[in-house]
Amino acid sequence: MNVGVRVDRRLDHGTIVLSGPFDLAHAAEVVHAVQGAETHLDGCHSADVSMEQVDRIDGTGAALLARLLDRLAANGCQTDVAGGDNPEAARLLSFYRQHRTAQPSLASRSMNPLARLGAIAAQIPAKADDAFDFTGRCAAALPKAAGAPTSVDWRSLPRLMQEIGADALPVTSVANLLVGVIVGFLGVSQLGRFGAVAFVPELVVVAHFRELCPLITAIVVAGRSGSGLASEIATMKVSEEIDALRSMGFDPVRWLVVPRCLALVLTLPLLTWIGDAMGVAGGLAATMVITNMTARAYIQSTLDHITVAHLFVGLVKSPFLALAIGLIACGQGLLTQGGAAAVGSRTTSAVVQSIFCVVLLSTLFTFFFVLLGI
């Protein structure tokens, strides 16, 4: 059967009736027919495309038809595709048009910085809506997961806690130790001018327990574990493993997101608690190096100033910071579309957004506790 592209035109409206095979074997005939149809439709304002009589269509035929419809749209002709009894053909054509129009135009690439800033600002409401939608879906998945435990990949929880918690312990411990050293040196250099070196242990406790340790630990985990979670899920999305889970009746949010967020919520407070001890050790080392204070005096002063309030303020932040890291990392992974470049882009976005969200949440918690007088 031959390829047919019949054009019926009435004034500024046209009807395109497609028939025959639109595949690679008949590509030359499709090109010739498409060029003829474009000539007959010159000057039309609208056109209807009927695909009911199409016998076969593959990617080659869909791409050639998509080019025709794109050129008509560029010339001001609006097209409406009707599949009729052949919805798969219309769906394939729509798929190719969608992916062709998704590519960024040269005009958007050459925008000046102010225009780019405006474009980013215009996207904020849509991105915020997507973030709230994903957070709501995760919240709705919790009672469903409790009612159907087999819908969650609980077997991966020990592995995730190992990777997020135990494997991250050395780097978070060293980071908090060095921060404790920095606070200790600053305390000695500033308070020593007033003869108040005895208050350095209190400064280390207040600054590290309440603010620095939860923040530093969360930032390190966001850069290390958050990027890993985002790239893992993004790779699964690109390799169509997410689609395979859906085809088997599994909800990706329950199967993948719930155990990862739970692992973060369980491990980050433990890392923060160990980081508190490492910060005290760092402050002790810095103070003993440049002052005459003994280790016994420093430890005794530290124990006198460690209160439930200081511990509570620092540790209560950690689960919320962990939850933010998990939601952002998993959400960015599930939004991935494309190939390897898209995986890298989403991983970078996950790390940047996680760190920003961690700092923002820490600031809000500090302001809240100050209002409460804690």
LUMDO-241727 format. One record per residue (C-alpha): residue number from 1; residue in one letter; x, y, z. Coordinates in nm, 3 decimals. Layout:
<sites>
<site nr="NUM" rest="A" c1="X" c2="Y" c3="Z"/>
...
</sites>
This chain:
<sites>
<site nr="1" rest="M" c1="0.000" c2="0.000" c3="0.000"/>
<site nr="2" rest="N" c1="0.130" c2="0.343" c3="-0.095"/>
<site nr="3" rest="V" c1="0.182" c2="0.638" c3="0.140"/>
<site nr="4" rest="G" c1="-0.093" c2="0.892" c3="0.112"/>
<site nr="5" rest="V" c1="-0.118" c2="1.249" c3="0.243"/>
<site nr="6" rest="R" c1="-0.437" c2="1.407" c3="0.108"/>
<site nr="7" rest="V" c1="-0.502" c2="1.774" c3="0.175"/>
<site nr="8" rest="D" c1="-0.853" c2="1.920" c3="0.157"/>
<site nr="9" rest="R" c1="-0.851" c2="2.298" c3="0.188"/>
<site nr="10" rest="R" c1="-1.137" c2="2.540" c3="0.241"/>
<site nr="11" rest="L" c1="-1.025" c2="2.899" c3="0.257"/>
<site nr="12" rest="D" c1="-0.784" c2="2.925" c3="0.551"/>
<site nr="13" rest="H" c1="-0.869" c2="2.583" c3="0.700"/>
<site nr="14" rest="G" c1="-0.724" c2="2.254" c3="0.585"/>
<site nr="15" rest="T" c1="-0.775" c2="1.885" c3="0.652"/>
<site nr="16" rest="I" c1="-0.484" c2="1.640" c3="0.630"/>
<site nr="17" rest="V" c1="-0.581" c2="1.276" c3="0.581"/>
<site nr="18" rest="L" c1="-0.293" c2="1.030" c3="0.629"/>
<site nr="19" rest="S" c1="-0.305" c2="0.676" c3="0.493"/>
<site nr="20" rest="G" c1="-0.070" c2="0.386" c3="0.433"/>
<site nr="21" rest="P" c1="0.254" c2="0.291" c3="0.606"/>
<site nr="22" rest="F" c1="0.462" c2="0.566" c3="0.767"/>
<site nr="23" rest="D" c1="0.775" c2="0.371" c3="0.853"/>
<site nr="24" rest="L" c1="1.144" c2="0.350" c3="0.772"/>
<site nr="25" rest="A" c1="1.089" c2="0.129" c3="0.466"/>
<site nr="26" rest="H" c1="0.872" c2="0.399" c3="0.304"/>
<site nr="27" rest="A" c1="1.070" c2="0.699" c3="0.427"/>
<site nr="28" rest="A" c1="1.133" c2="0.840" c3="0.077"/>
<site nr="29" rest="E" c1="0.762" c2="0.830" c3="-0.006"/>
<site nr="30" rest="V" c1="0.677" c2="0.991" c3="0.328"/>
<site nr="31" rest="V" c1="0.923" c2="1.276" c3="0.266"/>
<site nr="32" rest="H" c1="0.778" c2="1.341" c3="-0.081"/>
<site nr="33" rest="A" c1="0.419" c2="1.333" c3="0.045"/>
<site nr="34" rest="V" c1="0.498" c2="1.561" c3="0.339"/>
<site nr="35" rest="Q" c1="0.664" c2="1.819" c3="0.116"/>
<site nr="36" rest="G" c1="0.360" c2="1.823" c3="-0.112"/>
<site nr="37" rest="A" c1="0.123" c2="1.866" c3="0.180"/>
<site nr="38" rest="E" c1="0.324" c2="2.159" c3="0.314"/>
<site nr="39" rest="T" c1="0.294" c2="2.336" c3="-0.021"/>
<site nr="40" rest="H" c1="-0.085" c2="2.295" c3="-0.030"/>
<site nr="41" rest="L" c1="-0.124" c2="2.423" c3="0.326"/>
<site nr="42" rest="D" c1="0.067" c2="2.747" c3="0.271"/>
<site nr="43" rest="G" c1="-0.134" c2="3.033" c3="0.424"/>
<site nr="44" rest="C" c1="-0.370" c2="2.818" c3="0.631"/>
<site nr="45" rest="H" c1="-0.457" c2="2.933" c3="0.984"/>
<site nr="46" rest="S" c1="-0.572" c2="2.592" c3="1.109"/>
<site nr="47" rest="A" c1="-0.562" c2="2.228" c3="1.001"/>
<site nr="48" rest="D" c1="-0.705" c2="1.898" c3="1.123"/>
<site nr="49" rest="V" c1="-0.488" c2="1.586" c3="1.097"/>
<site nr="50" rest="S" c1="-0.668" c2="1.250" c3="1.061"/>
<site nr="51" rest="M" c1="-0.461" c2="0.935" c3="1.130"/>
<site nr="52" rest="E" c1="-0.741" c2="0.676" c3="1.121"/>
<site nr="53" rest="Q" c1="-0.619" c2="0.525" c3="0.793"/>
<site nr="54" rest="V" c1="-0.253" c2="0.492" c3="0.891"/>
<site nr="55" rest="D" c1="-0.154" c2="0.123" c3="0.868"/>
<site nr="56" rest="R" c1="0.186" c2="0.137" c3="1.034"/>
<site nr="57" rest="I" c1="0.396" c2="0.410" c3="1.189"/>
<site nr="58" rest="D" c1="0.736" c2="0.405" c3="1.357"/>
<site nr="59" rest="G" c1="0.981" c2="0.661" c3="1.486"/>
<site nr="60" rest="T" c1="1.094" c2="0.765" c3="1.137"/>
<site nr="61" rest="G" c1="0.742" c2="0.837" c3="1.013"/>
<site nr="62" rest="A" c1="0.646" c2="1.012" c3="1.338"/>
<site nr="63" rest="A" c1="0.958" c2="1.231" c3="1.323"/>
<site nr="64" rest="L" c1="0.887" c2="1.335" c3="0.963"/>
<site nr="65" rest="L" c1="0.524" c2="1.417" c3="1.044"/>
<site nr="66" rest="A" c1="0.635" c2="1.604" c3="1.357"/>
<site nr="67" rest="R" c1="0.865" c2="1.819" c3="1.142"/>
<site nr="68" rest="L" c1="0.572" c2="1.900" c3="0.911"/>
<site nr="69" rest="L" c1="0.347" c2="2.003" c3="1.200"/>
<site nr="70" rest="D" c1="0.627" c2="2.205" c3="1.359"/>
<site nr="71" rest="R" c1="0.685" c2="2.398" c3="1.036"/>
<site nr="72" rest="L" c1="0.313" c2="2.463" c3="1.001"/>
<site nr="73" rest="A" c1="0.300" c2="2.591" c3="1.360"/>
<site nr="74" rest="A" c1="0.599" c2="2.818" c3="1.292"/>
<site nr="75" rest="N" c1="0.407" c2="2.965" c3="0.996"/>
<site nr="76" rest="G" c1="0.101" c2="3.036" c3="1.213"/>
<site nr="77" rest="C" c1="-0.107" c2="2.728" c3="1.130"/>
<site nr="78" rest="Q" c1="-0.257" c2="2.558" c3="1.435"/>
<site nr="79" rest="T" c1="-0.294" c2="2.181" c3="1.396"/>
<site nr="80" rest="D" c1="-0.524" c2="1.935" c3="1.574"/>
<site nr="81" rest="V" c1="-0.431" c2="1.567" c3="1.556"/>
<site nr="82" rest="A" c1="-0.713" c2="1.311" c3="1.574"/>
<site nr="83" rest="G" c1="-0.628" c2="0.943" c3="1.613"/>
<site nr="84" rest="G" c1="-0.981" c2="0.808" c3="1.589"/>
<site nr="85" rest="D" c1="-0.955" c2="0.429" c3="1.573"/>
<site nr="86" rest="N" c1="-0.575" c2="0.457" c3="1.572"/>
<site nr="87" rest="P" c1="-0.487" c2="0.627" c3="1.904"/>
<site nr="88" rest="E" c1="-0.138" c2="0.473" c3="1.920"/>
<site nr="89" rest="A" c1="-0.032" c2="0.654" c3="1.604"/>
<site nr="90" rest="A" c1="-0.157" c2="0.987" c3="1.739"/>
<site nr="91" rest="R" c1="0.016" c2="0.920" c3="2.071"/>
<site nr="92" rest="L" c1="0.348" c2="0.845" c3="1.901"/>
<site nr="93" rest="L" c1="0.325" c2="1.162" c3="1.692"/>
<site nr="94" rest="S" c1="0.245" c2="1.366" c3="2.003"/>
<site nr="95" rest="F" c1="0.543" c2="1.207" c3="2.180"/>
<site nr="96" rest="Y" c1="0.785" c2="1.316" c3="1.907"/>
<site nr="97" rest="R" c1="0.643" c2="1.667" c3="1.894"/>
<site nr="98" rest="Q" c1="0.664" c2="1.702" c3="2.269"/>
<site nr="99" rest="H" c1="1.029" c2="1.599" c3="2.278"/>
<site nr="100" rest="R" c1="1.118" c2="1.820" c3="1.984"/>
<site nr="101" rest="T" c1="0.960" c2="2.128" c3="2.140"/>
<site nr="102" rest="A" c1="1.115" c2="2.053" c3="2.480"/>
<site nr="103" rest="Q" c1="1.461" c2="2.150" c3="2.350"/>
<site nr="104" rest="P" c1="1.569" c2="2.500" c3="2.459"/>
<site nr="105" rest="S" c1="1.561" c2="2.757" c3="2.185"/>
<site nr="106" rest="L" c1="1.857" c2="2.970" c3="2.081"/>
<site nr="107" rest="A" c1="1.675" c2="3.277" c3="2.205"/>
<site nr="108" rest="S" c1="1.655" c2="3.140" c3="2.559"/>
<site nr="109" rest="R" c1="2.025" c2="3.052" c3="2.551"/>
<site nr="110" rest="S" c1="2.121" c2="3.405" c3="2.449"/>
<site nr="111" rest="M" c1="1.913" c2="3.583" c3="2.715"/>
<site nr="112" rest="N" c1="2.092" c2="3.850" c3="2.915"/>
<site nr="113" rest="P" c1="2.149" c2="3.788" c3="3.288"/>
<site nr="114" rest="L" c1="1.854" c2="4.006" c3="3.391"/>
<site nr="115" rest="A" c1="1.618" c2="3.814" c3="3.162"/>
<site nr="116" rest="R" c1="1.750" c2="3.485" c3="3.299"/>
<site nr="117" rest="L" c1="1.690" c2="3.606" c3="3.652"/>
<site nr="118" rest="G" c1="1.335" c2="3.697" c3="3.557"/>
<site nr="119" rest="A" c1="1.283" c2="3.356" c3="3.397"/>
<site nr="120" rest="I" c1="1.408" c2="3.183" c3="3.713"/>
<site nr="121" rest="A" c1="1.180" c2="3.396" c3="3.930"/>
<site nr="122" rest="A" c1="0.884" c2="3.313" c3="3.707"/>
<site nr="123" rest="Q" c1="0.948" c2="2.942" c3="3.762"/>
<site nr="124" rest="I" c1="0.949" c2="2.967" c3="4.142"/>
<site nr="125" rest="P" c1="0.568" c2="2.929" c3="4.190"/>
<site nr="126" rest="A" c1="0.556" c2="2.619" c3="3.969"/>
<site nr="127" rest="K" c1="0.855" c2="2.462" c3="4.144"/>
<site nr="128" rest="A" c1="0.709" c2="2.542" c3="4.485"/>
<site nr="129" rest="D" c1="0.382" c2="2.381" c3="4.379"/>
<site nr="130" rest="D" c1="0.571" c2="2.069" c3="4.265"/>
<site nr="131" rest="A" c1="0.761" c2="2.058" c3="4.595"/>
<site nr="132" rest="F" c1="0.443" c2="2.079" c3="4.802"/>
<site nr="133" rest="D" c1="0.276" c2="1.819" c3="4.580"/>
<site nr="134" rest="F" c1="0.565" c2="1.574" c3="4.629"/>
<site nr="135" rest="T" c1="0.571" c2="1.640" c3="5.004"/>
<site nr="136" rest="G" c1="0.197" c2="1.572" c3="5.019"/>
<site nr="137" rest="R" c1="0.235" c2="1.247" c3="4.827"/>
<site nr="138" rest="C" c1="0.510" c2="1.138" c3="5.067"/>
<site nr="139" rest="A" c1="0.291" c2="1.224" c3="5.367"/>
<site nr="140" rest="A" c1="0.000" c2="1.029" c3="5.216"/>
<site nr="141" rest="A" c1="0.230" c2="0.732" c3="5.158"/>
<site nr="142" rest="L" c1="0.307" c2="0.691" c3="5.530"/>
<site nr="143" rest="P" c1="-0.034" c2="0.555" c3="5.643"/>
<site nr="144" rest="K" c1="-0.050" c2="0.340" c3="5.329"/>
<site nr="145" rest="A" c1="0.293" c2="0.201" c3="5.409"/>
<site nr="146" rest="A" c1="0.182" c2="0.125" c3="5.765"/>
<site nr="147" rest="G" c1="-0.127" c2="-0.054" c3="5.633"/>
<site nr="148" rest="A" c1="0.068" c2="-0.247" c3="5.369"/>
<site nr="149" rest="P" c1="0.423" c2="-0.308" c3="5.498"/>
<site nr="150" rest="T" c1="0.514" c2="-0.518" c3="5.194"/>
<site nr="151" rest="S" c1="0.481" c2="-0.208" c3="4.973"/>
<site nr="152" rest="V" c1="0.800" c2="-0.065" c3="5.131"/>
<site nr="153" rest="D" c1="1.149" c2="-0.198" c3="5.062"/>
<site nr="154" rest="W" c1="1.236" c2="-0.259" c3="5.429"/>
<site nr="155" rest="R" c1="1.521" c2="-0.491" c3="5.333"/>
<site nr="156" rest="S" c1="1.721" c2="-0.195" c3="5.205"/>
<site nr="157" rest="L" c1="1.692" c2="-0.006" c3="5.537"/>
<site nr="158" rest="P" c1="2.000" c2="-0.165" c3="5.706"/>
<site nr="159" rest="R" c1="2.210" c2="-0.101" c3="5.394"/>
<site nr="160" rest="L" c1="2.092" c2="0.260" c3="5.377"/>
<site nr="161" rest="M" c1="2.167" c2="0.320" c3="5.745"/>
<site nr="162" rest="Q" c1="2.513" c2="0.173" c3="5.691"/>
<site nr="163" rest="E" c1="2.582" c2="0.398" c3="5.393"/>
<site nr="164" rest="I" c1="2.426" c2="0.713" c3="5.537"/>
<site nr="165" rest="G" c1="2.530" c2="0.671" c3="5.900"/>
<site nr="166" rest="A" c1="2.830" c2="0.444" c3="5.963"/>
<site nr="167" rest="D" c1="3.011" c2="0.525" c3="5.638"/>
<site nr="168" rest="A" c1="2.961" c2="0.900" c3="5.693"/>
<site nr="169" rest="L" c1="3.078" c2="0.890" c3="6.056"/>
<site nr="170" rest="P" c1="3.449" c2="0.956" c3="5.986"/>
<site nr="171" rest="V" c1="3.394" c2="1.265" c3="5.770"/>
<site nr="172" rest="T" c1="3.126" c2="1.417" c3="5.996"/>
<site nr="173" rest="S" c1="3.337" c2="1.349" c3="6.305"/>
<site nr="174" rest="V" c1="3.647" c2="1.513" c3="6.155"/>
<site nr="175" rest="A" c1="3.442" c2="1.809" c3="6.033"/>
<site nr="176" rest="N" c1="3.293" c2="1.868" c3="6.379"/>
<site nr="177" rest="L" c1="3.634" c2="1.820" c3="6.544"/>
<site nr="178" rest="L" c1="3.784" c2="2.090" c3="6.323"/>
<site nr="179" rest="V" c1="3.490" c2="2.322" c3="6.385"/>
<site nr="180" rest="G" c1="3.541" c2="2.272" c3="6.759"/>
<site nr="181" rest="V" c1="3.908" c2="2.364" c3="6.715"/>
<site nr="182" rest="I" c1="3.811" c2="2.680" c3="6.525"/>
<site nr="183" rest="V" c1="3.558" c2="2.786" c3="6.790"/>
<site nr="184" rest="G" c1="3.814" c2="2.714" c3="7.061"/>
<site nr="185" rest="F" c1="4.083" c2="2.926" c3="6.892"/>
<site nr="186" rest="L" c1="3.840" c2="3.212" c3="6.831"/>
<site nr="187" rest="G" c1="3.716" c2="3.196" c3="7.189"/>
<site nr="188" rest="V" c1="4.066" c2="3.210" c3="7.331"/>
<site nr="189" rest="S" c1="4.175" c2="3.491" c3="7.098"/>
<site nr="190" rest="Q" c1="3.870" c2="3.707" c3="7.169"/>
<site nr="191" rest="L" c1="3.787" c2="3.629" c3="7.532"/>
<site nr="192" rest="G" c1="4.156" c2="3.621" c3="7.629"/>
<site nr="193" rest="R" c1="4.177" c2="3.998" c3="7.577"/>
<site nr="194" rest="F" c1="3.934" c2="4.042" c3="7.865"/>
<site nr="195" rest="G" c1="4.085" c2="3.773" c3="8.085"/>
<site nr="196" rest="A" c1="3.779" c2="3.552" c3="8.031"/>
<site nr="197" rest="V" c1="3.943" c2="3.236" c3="7.900"/>
<site nr="198" rest="A" c1="3.745" c2="3.039" c3="8.158"/>
<site nr="199" rest="F" c1="3.433" c2="3.101" c3="7.947"/>
<site nr="200" rest="V" c1="3.573" c2="2.929" c3="7.637"/>
<site nr="201" rest="P" c1="3.422" c2="2.587" c3="7.730"/>
<site nr="202" rest="E" c1="3.079" c2="2.748" c3="7.765"/>
<site nr="203" rest="L" c1="3.120" c2="2.920" c3="7.428"/>
<site nr="204" rest="V" c1="3.209" c2="2.589" c3="7.261"/>
<site nr="205" rest="V" c1="2.911" c2="2.414" c3="7.420"/>
<site nr="206" rest="V" c1="2.658" c2="2.682" c3="7.331"/>
<site nr="207" rest="A" c1="2.782" c2="2.749" c3="6.978"/>
<site nr="208" rest="H" c1="2.851" c2="2.389" c3="6.882"/>
<site nr="209" rest="F" c1="2.564" c2="2.207" c3="7.051"/>
<site nr="210" rest="R" c1="2.292" c2="2.452" c3="6.954"/>
<site nr="211" rest="E" c1="2.392" c2="2.564" c3="6.604"/>
<site nr="212" rest="L" c1="2.715" c2="2.451" c3="6.445"/>
<site nr="213" rest="C" c1="2.707" c2="2.075" c3="6.497"/>
<site nr="214" rest="P" c1="2.356" c2="2.012" c3="6.355"/>
<site nr="215" rest="L" c1="2.428" c2="2.248" c3="6.066"/>
<site nr="216" rest="I" c1="2.772" c2="2.112" c3="5.976"/>
<site nr="217" rest="T" c1="2.659" c2="1.750" c3="6.008"/>
<site nr="218" rest="A" c1="2.352" c2="1.808" c3="5.791"/>
<site nr="219" rest="I" c1="2.555" c2="1.990" c3="5.524"/>
<site nr="220" rest="V" c1="2.811" c2="1.709" c3="5.508"/>
<site nr="221" rest="V" c1="2.536" c2="1.447" c3="5.487"/>
<site nr="222" rest="A" c1="2.357" c2="1.648" c3="5.218"/>
<site nr="223" rest="G" c1="2.672" c2="1.667" c3="5.008"/>
<site nr="224" rest="R" c1="2.770" c2="1.305" c3="5.064"/>
<site nr="225" rest="S" c1="2.457" c2="1.097" c3="5.112"/>
<site nr="226" rest="G" c1="2.204" c2="1.332" c3="4.951"/>
<site nr="227" rest="S" c1="2.395" c2="1.333" c3="4.625"/>
<site nr="228" rest="G" c1="2.422" c2="0.955" c3="4.637"/>
<site nr="229" rest="L" c1="2.049" c2="0.909" c3="4.689"/>
<site nr="230" rest="A" c1="1.963" c2="1.155" c3="4.413"/>
<site nr="231" rest="S" c1="2.199" c2="0.995" c3="4.160"/>
<site nr="232" rest="E" c1="2.081" c2="0.644" c3="4.252"/>
<site nr="233" rest="I" c1="1.712" c2="0.722" c3="4.196"/>
<site nr="234" rest="A" c1="1.791" c2="0.935" c3="3.889"/>
<site nr="235" rest="T" c1="1.979" c2="0.643" c3="3.734"/>
<site nr="236" rest="M" c1="1.684" c2="0.415" c3="3.810"/>
<site nr="237" rest="K" c1="1.452" c2="0.666" c3="3.643"/>
<site nr="238" rest="V" c1="1.669" c2="0.694" c3="3.332"/>
<site nr="239" rest="S" c1="1.707" c2="0.317" c3="3.303"/>
<site nr="240" rest="E" c1="1.326" c2="0.281" c3="3.336"/>
<site nr="241" rest="E" c1="1.346" c2="0.084" c3="3.661"/>
<site nr="242" rest="I" c1="1.092" c2="0.325" c3="3.812"/>
<site nr="243" rest="D" c1="0.850" c2="0.246" c3="3.529"/>
<site nr="244" rest="A" c1="0.909" c2="-0.123" c3="3.592"/>
<site nr="245" rest="L" c1="0.815" c2="-0.077" c3="3.958"/>
<site nr="246" rest="R" c1="0.492" c2="0.096" c3="3.857"/>
<site nr="247" rest="S" c1="0.411" c2="-0.178" c3="3.606"/>
<site nr="248" rest="M" c1="0.445" c2="-0.435" c3="3.887"/>
<site nr="249" rest="G" c1="0.204" c2="-0.239" c3="4.108"/>
<site nr="250" rest="F" c1="0.459" c2="-0.075" c3="4.340"/>
<site nr="251" rest="D" c1="0.439" c2="0.292" c3="4.431"/>
<site nr="252" rest="P" c1="0.791" c2="0.440" c3="4.387"/>
<site nr="253" rest="V" c1="0.731" c2="0.685" c3="4.671"/>
<site nr="254" rest="R" c1="0.653" c2="0.408" c3="4.918"/>
<site nr="255" rest="W" c1="0.908" c2="0.159" c3="4.783"/>
<site nr="256" rest="L" c1="1.202" c2="0.399" c3="4.746"/>
<site nr="257" rest="V" c1="1.143" c2="0.731" c3="4.923"/>
<site nr="258" rest="V" c1="1.006" c2="0.608" c3="5.257"/>
<site nr="259" rest="P" c1="1.302" c2="0.384" c3="5.355"/>
<site nr="260" rest="R" c1="1.558" c2="0.646" c3="5.248"/>
<site nr="261" rest="C" c1="1.394" c2="0.925" c3="5.443"/>
<site nr="262" rest="L" c1="1.356" c2="0.695" c3="5.745"/>
<site nr="263" rest="A" c1="1.725" c2="0.600" c3="5.729"/>
<site nr="264" rest="L" c1="1.822" c2="0.968" c3="5.727"/>
<site nr="265" rest="V" c1="1.589" c2="1.052" c3="6.016"/>
<site nr="266" rest="L" c1="1.733" c2="0.768" c3="6.226"/>
<site nr="267" rest="T" c1="2.100" c2="0.827" c3="6.154"/>
<site nr="268" rest="L" c1="2.143" c2="1.205" c3="6.143"/>
<site nr="269" rest="P" c1="2.062" c2="1.261" c3="6.515"/>
<site nr="270" rest="L" c1="2.320" c2="0.994" c3="6.604"/>
<site nr="271" rest="L" c1="2.581" c2="1.162" c3="6.386"/>
<site nr="272" rest="T" c1="2.494" c2="1.495" c3="6.547"/>
<site nr="273" rest="W" c1="2.530" c2="1.352" c3="6.898"/>
<site nr="274" rest="I" c1="2.874" c2="1.209" c3="6.815"/>
<site nr="275" rest="G" c1="2.964" c2="1.538" c3="6.650"/>
<site nr="276" rest="D" c1="2.885" c2="1.719" c3="6.976"/>
<site nr="277" rest="A" c1="3.146" c2="1.507" c3="7.153"/>
<site nr="278" rest="M" c1="3.399" c2="1.568" c3="6.876"/>
<site nr="279" rest="G" c1="3.339" c2="1.942" c3="6.894"/>
<site nr="280" rest="V" c1="3.408" c2="1.940" c3="7.267"/>
<site nr="281" rest="A" c1="3.729" c2="1.746" c3="7.199"/>
<site nr="282" rest="G" c1="3.833" c2="2.003" c3="6.938"/>
<site nr="283" rest="G" c1="3.770" c2="2.292" c3="7.174"/>
<site nr="284" rest="L" c1="3.967" c2="2.112" c3="7.445"/>
<site nr="285" rest="A" c1="4.265" c2="2.059" c3="7.215"/>
<site nr="286" rest="A" c1="4.268" c2="2.421" c3="7.096"/>
<site nr="287" rest="T" c1="4.239" c2="2.561" c3="7.449"/>
<site nr="288" rest="M" c1="4.512" c2="2.340" c3="7.593"/>
<site nr="289" rest="V" c1="4.754" c2="2.429" c3="7.311"/>
<site nr="290" rest="I" c1="4.750" c2="2.808" c3="7.363"/>
<site nr="291" rest="T" c1="4.643" c2="2.846" c3="7.729"/>
<site nr="292" rest="N" c1="4.741" c2="2.706" c3="8.066"/>
<site nr="293" rest="M" c1="4.398" c2="2.553" c3="8.129"/>
<site nr="294" rest="T" c1="4.420" c2="2.186" c3="8.223"/>
<site nr="295" rest="A" c1="4.211" c2="1.914" c3="8.064"/>
<site nr="296" rest="R" c1="4.041" c2="1.845" c3="8.395"/>
<site nr="297" rest="A" c1="3.936" c2="2.209" c3="8.436"/>
<site nr="298" rest="Y" c1="3.811" c2="2.229" c3="8.079"/>
<site nr="299" rest="I" c1="3.608" c2="1.907" c3="8.105"/>
<site nr="300" rest="Q" c1="3.460" c2="2.011" c3="8.440"/>
<site nr="301" rest="S" c1="3.356" c2="2.350" c3="8.302"/>
<site nr="302" rest="T" c1="3.209" c2="2.181" c3="7.996"/>
<site nr="303" rest="L" c1="3.002" c2="1.940" c3="8.203"/>
<site nr="304" rest="D" c1="2.873" c2="2.230" c3="8.412"/>
<site nr="305" rest="H" c1="2.739" c2="2.407" c3="8.102"/>
<site nr="306" rest="I" c1="2.592" c2="2.110" c3="7.913"/>
<site nr="307" rest="T" c1="2.221" c2="2.147" c3="7.983"/>
<site nr="308" rest="V" c1="1.913" c2="1.972" c3="7.858"/>
<site nr="309" rest="A" c1="1.816" c2="2.287" c3="7.672"/>
<site nr="310" rest="H" c1="2.141" c2="2.298" c3="7.474"/>
<site nr="311" rest="L" c1="2.115" c2="1.929" c3="7.384"/>
<site nr="312" rest="F" c1="1.745" c2="1.959" c3="7.299"/>
<site nr="313" rest="V" c1="1.788" c2="2.260" c3="7.070"/>
<site nr="314" rest="G" c1="2.056" c2="2.087" c3="6.867"/>
<site nr="315" rest="L" c1="1.912" c2="1.739" c3="6.848"/>
<site nr="316" rest="V" c1="1.552" c2="1.838" c3="6.778"/>
<site nr="317" rest="K" c1="1.660" c2="2.003" c3="6.453"/>
<site nr="318" rest="S" c1="1.832" c2="1.695" c3="6.314"/>
<site nr="319" rest="P" c1="1.526" c2="1.484" c3="6.216"/>
<site nr="320" rest="F" c1="1.372" c2="1.777" c3="6.030"/>
<site nr="321" rest="L" c1="1.698" c2="1.856" c3="5.850"/>
<site nr="322" rest="A" c1="1.731" c2="1.486" c3="5.761"/>
<site nr="323" rest="L" c1="1.376" c2="1.474" c3="5.629"/>
<site nr="324" rest="A" c1="1.439" c2="1.780" c3="5.412"/>
<site nr="325" rest="I" c1="1.754" c2="1.623" c3="5.267"/>
<site nr="326" rest="G" c1="1.573" c2="1.298" c3="5.191"/>
<site nr="327" rest="L" c1="1.270" c2="1.459" c3="5.028"/>
<site nr="328" rest="I" c1="1.478" c2="1.691" c3="4.811"/>
<site nr="329" rest="A" c1="1.724" c2="1.421" c3="4.704"/>
<site nr="330" rest="C" c1="1.454" c2="1.165" c3="4.621"/>
<site nr="331" rest="G" c1="1.230" c2="1.425" c3="4.459"/>
<site nr="332" rest="Q" c1="1.506" c2="1.545" c3="4.228"/>
<site nr="333" rest="G" c1="1.589" c2="1.187" c3="4.138"/>
<site nr="334" rest="L" c1="1.230" c2="1.108" c3="4.043"/>
<site nr="335" rest="L" c1="1.209" c2="1.420" c3="3.826"/>
<site nr="336" rest="T" c1="1.502" c2="1.311" c3="3.608"/>
<site nr="337" rest="Q" c1="1.437" c2="1.293" c3="3.234"/>
<site nr="338" rest="G" c1="1.702" c2="1.226" c3="2.973"/>
<site nr="339" rest="G" c1="2.040" c2="1.057" c3="2.990"/>
<site nr="340" rest="A" c1="2.363" c2="1.079" c3="3.188"/>
<site nr="341" rest="A" c1="2.371" c2="1.458" c3="3.167"/>
<site nr="342" rest="A" c1="2.028" c2="1.477" c3="3.329"/>
<site nr="343" rest="V" c1="2.147" c2="1.254" c3="3.615"/>
<site nr="344" rest="G" c1="2.438" c2="1.486" c3="3.686"/>
<site nr="345" rest="S" c1="2.219" c2="1.795" c3="3.662"/>
<site nr="346" rest="R" c1="1.957" c2="1.659" c3="3.904"/>
<site nr="347" rest="T" c1="2.228" c2="1.546" c3="4.147"/>
<site nr="348" rest="T" c1="2.379" c2="1.894" c3="4.149"/>
<site nr="349" rest="S" c1="2.036" c2="2.050" c3="4.201"/>
<site nr="350" rest="A" c1="1.966" c2="1.810" c3="4.488"/>
<site nr="351" rest="V" c1="2.286" c2="1.903" c3="4.670"/>
<site nr="352" rest="V" c1="2.241" c2="2.278" c3="4.620"/>
<site nr="353" rest="Q" c1="1.876" c2="2.276" c3="4.723"/>
<site nr="354" rest="S" c1="1.944" c2="2.048" c3="5.022"/>
<site nr="355" rest="I" c1="2.220" c2="2.271" c3="5.159"/>
<site nr="356" rest="F" c1="2.009" c2="2.584" c3="5.111"/>
<site nr="357" rest="C" c1="1.707" c2="2.420" c3="5.276"/>
<site nr="358" rest="V" c1="1.922" c2="2.298" c3="5.568"/>
<site nr="359" rest="V" c1="2.053" c2="2.649" c3="5.634"/>
<site nr="360" rest="L" c1="1.704" c2="2.797" c3="5.601"/>
<site nr="361" rest="L" c1="1.546" c2="2.545" c3="5.840"/>
<site nr="362" rest="S" c1="1.828" c2="2.593" c3="6.091"/>
<site nr="363" rest="T" c1="1.769" c2="2.968" c3="6.083"/>
<site nr="364" rest="L" c1="1.394" c2="2.925" c3="6.135"/>
<site nr="365" rest="F" c1="1.451" c2="2.688" c3="6.429"/>
<site nr="366" rest="T" c1="1.695" c2="2.934" c3="6.588"/>
<site nr="367" rest="F" c1="1.447" c2="3.218" c3="6.553"/>
<site nr="368" rest="F" c1="1.171" c2="3.000" c3="6.698"/>
<site nr="369" rest="F" c1="1.377" c2="2.898" c3="7.001"/>
<site nr="370" rest="V" c1="1.481" c2="3.257" c3="7.062"/>
<site nr="371" rest="L" c1="1.115" c2="3.359" c3="7.067"/>
<site nr="372" rest="L" c1="1.046" c2="3.082" c3="7.318"/>
<site nr="373" rest="G" c1="1.341" c2="3.189" c3="7.531"/>
<site nr="374" rest="I" c1="1.508" c2="2.847" c3="7.515"/>
</sites>
